[in-house]
Amino acid sequence: STAQVEYSEDQQAMVKTPNTFAVCTKHRGVLLQALNDKDMNDWLYAFNPLLAGTIRSKLSRRCPSQPKY
């Protein structure tokens, strides 16, 4: 209940792995990778709907020609 979900395009670039996000607790952090963008958004939404909505909104403004999930 106190874990924090973190998503950053900079983090993905640093680890050179797409569709990644971190789940951090007081004692450790875990980097997770989804199979594709849709799965990652579904996981982010399950953990934190507000974060997932913010990410979707930012991505849709930048790439309007790509289909929305």
Helices and strands as residue ranges (DSSP letters): E 4-6, H 9-15, E 20-24, E 29-33, H 37-47, H 49-62
